Amino acid sequence: MPVLTTTALMVKASKRVDLAGIRTERLLLRAGKKGDLQAFRKWFEDPEAMKYWSEPVYTRVQQTRDFLDNMIESANNGNLEFAVCLVDPEPEAADRNATTKKSRKAPKPIVIGLVGIWDENEVGFIFNREYWGKGYASEAVRALLEKFWAEHPSDEALVKADVDPRNESCLRVLQRLGFVEVGRAEKTYETHIGWCDSVYLEARKQRPSN
Ligand SMILES: CC(C)(COP(=O)(O)OP(=O)(O)OC[C@H]1O[C@@H](n2cnc3c(N)ncnc32)[C@H](O)[C@@H]1OP(=O)(O)O)[C@@H](O)C(=O)NCCC(=O)NCCS
């Protein structure tokens, strides 16, 4: 068990405040927990979801467990890094067929993705492929940005993104949320798919126009 210094205790205390998470129309963004392991495996073990990630697809459960453990230990967890839960998922087919209200179980929120603003204010997100194309990534990242702007009211504050130009769905999500391209570079990362290029984007808080 780690010995908690005063700073660590303060981090714990501030994390407790944020445990309620952020509620959007369809989603809850909350701190990652140990019990999220199976949900996180859904994207970390999916070659399609991991195509433009900085690491190759995970082949061992331990890799996801390590990711989650690090997330749980991080002061960012529940502050700028969140497990994204679908609050009111479609009931299981069996429950849909239940005839009486009593026999129908209320569907439990399920974890469908991960969003965060990490080092150097760079945004990142990844979702379970079963839930792509329904606007969940856009809804979650919008809420994350709102939290960031609320905590960084300065006009200088900005959030960055570094995206492979082939990652069209990611670029569309970011552009929809107000990110603008500020540059490009070739061969910026060598990953499991070979050399990747970068589109650099930035977003600033939208100011109400007079
Ligand atoms: C990037 C990623 C998160 C995007 O997920 P997504 O499901 O495509 O994102 P969204 O659902 O928010 O938006 C995508 C589409 O859903 C549509 N959509 C459907 N229902 C919608 C709704 N109710 N509200 C808003 N948009 C909706 C949007 O119009 C959008 O379509 P378009 O992009 O063709 O115009 C996903 O592709 C992913 O996990 N990729 C792998 C990881 C990755 O590459 N991450 C980026 C690097 S950090």
The ligand as a MOL file (V3000), in Angstrom:
LIG
                    3D

  0  0  0     0  0            999 V3000
M  V30 BEGIN CTAB
M  V30 COUNTS 48 50 0 0 0
M  V30 BEGIN ATOM
M  V30 1 C -12.7210 8.3450 -33.6640 0
M  V30 2 C -13.9530 7.6450 -33.1010 0
M  V30 3 C -13.9920 7.7670 -31.5880 0
M  V30 4 C -15.1790 8.3260 -33.7150 0
M  V30 5 O -16.3480 7.6290 -33.2980 0
M  V30 6 P -17.6760 7.8480 -34.1050 0
M  V30 7 O -18.6610 6.9040 -33.5980 0
M  V30 8 O -17.3790 7.7420 -35.5560 0
M  V30 9 O -18.0170 9.3430 -33.6990 0
M  V30 10 P -19.4470 10.0200 -33.6250 0
M  V30 11 O -20.5030 8.9650 -33.5090 0
M  V30 12 O -19.4470 11.0700 -32.5850 0
M  V30 13 O -19.5900 10.7930 -34.9850 0
M  V30 14 C -19.5050 10.0540 -36.1470 0
M  V30 15 C -20.7950 10.0500 -36.9470 0
M  V30 16 O -21.9650 9.7410 -36.2160 0
M  V30 17 C -23.0480 10.4970 -36.7530 0
M  V30 18 N -24.1450 10.5490 -35.7950 0
M  V30 19 C -25.0450 9.5830 -35.7210 0
M  V30 20 N -25.9250 9.8710 -34.7300 0
M  V30 21 C -25.5760 11.0630 -34.2010 0
M  V30 22 C -26.1060 11.8800 -33.1580 0
M  V30 23 N -27.1990 11.5260 -32.4730 0
M  V30 24 N -25.4600 13.0290 -32.8510 0
M  V30 25 C -24.3510 13.3940 -33.5360 0
M  V30 26 N -23.8080 12.6510 -34.5380 0
M  V30 27 C -24.4200 11.4910 -34.8650 0
M  V30 28 C -22.4150 11.7880 -37.0720 0
M  V30 29 O -23.1230 12.5280 -38.0290 0
M  V30 30 C -21.0830 11.3630 -37.5820 0
M  V30 31 O -21.1790 11.1260 -38.9510 0
M  V30 32 P -20.1060 11.6980 -39.9540 0
M  V30 33 O -18.8190 11.7280 -39.2070 0
M  V30 34 O -20.1330 10.7250 -41.0220 0
M  V30 35 O -20.5850 13.0580 -40.3170 0
M  V30 36 C -13.9480 6.1460 -33.4410 0
M  V30 37 O -13.8910 6.0230 -34.8170 0
M  V30 38 C -12.8290 5.4070 -32.7730 0
M  V30 39 O -12.9040 4.9660 -31.6260 0
M  V30 40 N -11.7250 5.2420 -33.5190 0
M  V30 41 C -10.5710 4.5250 -33.0260 0
M  V30 42 C -9.7220 5.3170 -32.0740 0
M  V30 43 C -9.1220 6.5530 -32.7070 0
M  V30 44 O -8.6500 6.5000 -33.8470 0
M  V30 45 N -9.1440 7.6210 -31.9590 0
M  V30 46 C -8.6610 8.8680 -32.4510 0
M  V30 47 C -7.2390 9.0890 -32.1350 0
M  V30 48 S -7.0700 9.9810 -30.6380 0
M  V30 END ATOM
M  V30 BEGIN BOND
M  V30 1 1 1 2
M  V30 2 1 2 3
M  V30 3 1 2 4
M  V30 4 1 2 36
M  V30 5 1 4 5
M  V30 6 1 5 6
M  V30 7 2 6 7
M  V30 8 1 6 8
M  V30 9 1 6 9
M  V30 10 1 9 10
M  V30 11 2 10 11
M  V30 12 1 10 12
M  V30 13 1 10 13
M  V30 14 1 13 14
M  V30 15 1 14 15
M  V30 16 1 15 16
M  V30 17 1 15 30
M  V30 18 1 16 17
M  V30 19 1 17 18
M  V30 20 1 17 28
M  V30 21 1 18 19
M  V30 22 1 18 27
M  V30 23 2 19 20
M  V30 24 1 20 21
M  V30 25 1 21 22
M  V30 26 2 21 27
M  V30 27 1 22 23
M  V30 28 2 22 24
M  V30 29 1 24 25
M  V30 30 2 25 26
M  V30 31 1 26 27
M  V30 32 1 28 29
M  V30 33 1 28 30
M  V30 34 1 30 31
M  V30 35 1 31 32
M  V30 36 2 32 33
M  V30 37 1 32 34
M  V30 38 1 32 35
M  V30 39 1 36 37
M  V30 40 1 36 38
M  V30 41 2 38 39
M  V30 42 1 38 40
M  V30 43 1 40 41
M  V30 44 1 41 42
M  V30 45 1 42 43
M  V30 46 2 43 44
M  V30 47 1 43 45
M  V30 48 1 45 46
M  V30 49 1 46 47
M  V30 50 1 47 48
M  V30 END BOND
M  V30 END CTAB
M  END
